[in-house]
Each structure stands twice: as structure tokens, then as C-alpha cells.
């Protein structure tokens, strides 16, 4: 908030159209209104009063108050003050209606509500399932850090998600565009970038957020930005978080759709094909294919029209059924049967090689910078003291013998004097 107040919204984090004042407004005024509301909300939280907020925005040289000062110049102080007072009143009402996060317990309660909304959001398509893995990995990091802020590099995030670095980068861009994620800094040579998850709703609300219809396989996802009624999506994100980095759930293995099926059955066991399709947010054909694959591995059993998880399915251990005579005995064997064994190890080795190469490059650049900061070498024509004898003659640095005819001139440079032949 201090950066937003002083420098303005350089990252365009608040550049979204809103009609909270009623009517239609230009993009610039909407952007200025969102900035003013954000600064006012933080001012309310830290205990400012309205007069202090007006004084800072109108009298201070801060970027966040530029629109208010322009309004004051064009239409007078009363109009600018009324505009800021509406922003203050709306922010004050918003802060009072939102559950405050003052302790670690409050944060974990808010994170649990955020997790519940994520689990009930229909993340459709390959891109949607990838974004779901991204958010699950980040929620685990937030649980450890005790706040919405967390530090992670793209390679570490990719290993947690069980995908390539490029895939993790594309997912980050989609979540940034959807305003679900914000980058706080770019990291340092020894630490990853710092991020912040954004909870779009207070924890007391019961609305369900969902992605727009789509996307196509591998396409872009605009994120959970549309408020919709309950769509039936329901998975166990904790079970998905324990399994998504395994080789069995790589792209050419069970993939994100197989992970979603297991997470849906882990949340509510005993579902029909139609119920699995809805709760896992996949198509009917994908649900039929994944259920058949999981049945052949012995991880689920089919009784009449309902599908049930095997007792040890989440551990990768199947049970013998009429559909599976040779069940798997663990996730490594599952990956071997699916042809994806070693994918995670190859990814980790590739990332480690990239890290080592990057460190070598940084060391070479640091050496070059240190060499550039050193004093420049003297010109070869300038005589060095260690190469000159007491009488001004030149000394060979290799043999120590005097070089005849080579002397030091009055300006300190070498001079060659040819001796006359009698």
C-alpha cells in the first residue's frame, strides 16, 4: 500500500473496470477510483481518520492522489473532497464487513475458506487443471508461511506441480491475469520470487466462483472471475496435493483429469459416471476413459452404476477385482505401466543442471565486473620499476640480464639507443 500510495499502480494491479459509483465511467477514472479505494481501505485498517486521508491525497505529492488533485484543479476543492469521501465511506464499510485477519488462526480460517472455494470451482480443460495444481501448491506454501505472501521459484513450483517450468510459467501468467495471484518482487540470486495469493471474497460469503466456459485443451484460462451458483464441482485438494507431483500423474500418464477423478472420489466416494464428470469438471468421454484406466489398475471398483475407491487407492495400491486381475502395488509401478516412470527425476536433474549453469554464469559475470573495477594496466611503453636497474638500464625479467641499448627516458617510457659501431 505504501508503494501504491507513493509510486502509483505501476503493475496495473487495479486496472479493472468497475461501476461501484453507478453509471459508466472511463477506464482512467475507474483505475483512479480503484486506487483510491485500495489506499482508503488500508488507511482505515491502520487507524487513520477521514481528514488525514483527505489531506494526504490532496496536499501530498503522491501518485495515488493525482486524480483527486486534477479534479480539485478543474472543479474545485468541494468536488474533489466529495469524491474522496465516497471512496473513504465505501472502504470503511468494506473493511467493517470483512473478517479481519489479525492472528495466525484468522489466516488459517481464511485460507480454509479460500481452499473450499477452489475445490468447488470447475477448473475445465488442461489449462484449468494446471492452474488448479498451481493454486494447490501455493496454498501449501501459504500454510507453511502463515500468510498470503510466499516465496517460490518457477522451477521449484514446477516440481511441486509435476510439470515443466514452461507450463508453470504459463499458469502463473493466467493467474496473474485473473487477479488471483500477484508478484511482489522478482526474487534474488539466492531466493525465488515473492508472490501473494488474493482471496477474492471474505470468508463469510457462500458464493461460488467458476471459470468461464472453456477453455479448449491447452488454451488460455481467464481464471475464477465470474460469480455463479453451485455447479457441482467438488474435489479433495489435499489428496490432489499429495499425488500431483508423482510420475503417474504426468502429462502422458493419468494427467490432470485422472488426478481430478481420484480427488473427486476421495471427497465423496461412490459416484456415478455423470456425478464424476460434474465433480471432477471433465467431459463425459474423459471421465469414461479415466475410470476405465483406473479400473484396469485396480485403484477403483465398479459396483452397479457407482464407482468406489479401493481401500488403499490413494497410496497407489490396487485391489483385485473382476476388471483387474493384476493390480498395481504402488505409484512407481503405476508410472511404469503408464510409461511415465522417471519423469520427475529427469525434470529435477534438468532443473538442477540449469541452476548450476546459472550459478556459473553469475560467477563469470561477477568476475568480469570485478576485473572492470580494477585499475587499468599501464601502457607497454611505460617502464616498470621491477624491470629497471639502478643506472636506468633495462633488465630482462626472465634471465635478469641487462638489455643493451634499452633505457628509460625522462618521461618514464622506454627508449632505444643504438650504439655507434667504431
PyMOL commands that set and color helices and strands:
alter all, ss='L'
color gray80, all
select helices_A, chain A and resi 2-7+27-46+50-59+63-75+77-97+104-119+125-145+154-161+165-177+237-243+247-249+255-267+273-280+284-297+313-315+331-338+343-373+385-387
alter helices_A, ss='H'
color red, helices_A
select strands_A, chain A and resi 149-152+181-185+193-197+208-210+226-228+300-303+306-309+393-395+402-408+414-416
alter strands_A, ss='S'
color yellow, strands_A
deselect
rebuild
show_as cartoon
